[in-house]
């Protein structure tokens, strides 16, 4: 679990929109890939799924007025979820900072 200060005071709704429009390009550019990413948003929780490589939600973001908390939701040893998590955290730090 990683916590990021929510300096920009992103709401879950705003972050969800930013993820949908900008995160795929960000991570695909960093990794030189073409990942398909799906998002689910309920209240202050956003699940991030990499459907082509991991079954079910891989990462969860909990949004509060003060911080964003990223939690790994999968223990699938067949794929490097740490790399996906690191890139999501980098993206969130840019958006929230």
C-alpha positions in Angstrom: 0.0 0.0 0.0 1.3 3.4 -1.0 0.0 6.8 0.1 0.3 10.0 -1.9 -0.5 13.5 -0.6 -3.6 14.9 -2.5 -2.2 18.4 -2.8 -4.4 19.3 -5.8 -7.4 18.0 -3.9 -8.5 15.7 -6.7 -11.9 14.2 -6.1 -12.6 10.6 -7.0 -14.7 11.8 -10.0 -12.0 14.1 -11.3 -9.3 11.4 -10.9 -11.5 8.8 -12.6 -11.9 11.2 -15.6 -8.1 11.9 -15.7 -7.3 8.2 -15.5 -9.7 7.3 -18.4 -8.3 10.0 -20.6 -4.6 10.1 -19.8 -3.3 7.1 -17.9 -3.2 4.6 -20.7 -1.1 6.9 -22.9 1.2 7.6 -19.9 1.9 3.9 -19.0 2.0 2.7 -22.6 4.6 5.4 -23.4 6.7 4.5 -20.4 6.6 0.7 -21.1 6.5 0.8 -24.9 3.4 -1.2 -24.8 -0.3 -1.1 -25.8 -2.1 -2.2 -22.6 -5.8 -2.2 -22.5 -6.9 -0.7 -19.2 -10.4 -0.7 -17.6 -11.5 1.4 -14.6 -14.4 1.0 -12.2 -15.5 3.8 -9.9 -17.7 3.6 -6.9 -17.9 6.5 -4.4 -14.2 7.1 -3.3 -12.8 3.9 -4.7 -11.3 3.4 -8.2 -10.3 -0.1 -9.4 -7.8 -0.4 -12.2 -7.7 -3.5 -14.4 -5.2 -4.6 -17.0 -7.6 -7.1 -18.6 -5.3 -8.5 -21.2 -2.7 -9.7 -18.6 -4.4 -10.0 -15.2 -7.8 -11.4 -14.3 -9.9 -9.1 -12.2 -8.9 -5.7 -10.7 -5.1 -5.3 -10.2 -4.9 -2.1 -8.3 -7.3 0.0 -6.1 -7.1 3.7 -5.5 -8.9 5.1 -2.4 -9.4 8.9 -2.7 -9.8 11.3 0.2 -9.4 15.0 0.4 -5.9 14.6 1.9 -4.5 11.6 0.2 -4.6 8.9 -2.5 -3.9 5.3 -1.3 -2.9 2.7 -3.9 -3.4 -0.9 -2.9 -2.3 -4.0 -4.9 -5.3 -6.3 -5.2 -3.8 -9.3 -7.0 -1.0 -11.7 -6.1 -0.7 -13.1 -9.6 2.9 -14.3 -9.8 2.7 -14.6 -13.6 2.9 -10.8 -14.2 4.9 -8.0 -12.7 2.2 -6.0 -10.9 4.9 -4.1 -9.1 5.9 -2.4 -12.4 2.2 -1.5 -13.1 1.9 -0.2 -9.5 5.0 1.9 -9.8 3.8 3.5 -13.0 0.4 4.2 -11.5 2.0 5.8 -8.5 4.2 8.0 -10.7 1.2 9.1 -12.7 -0.8 9.9 -9.5 2.1 11.8 -8.0 2.2 14.1 -11.1 -1.6 14.6 -11.0 -2.0 15.1 -7.2 1.2 17.1 -6.6 
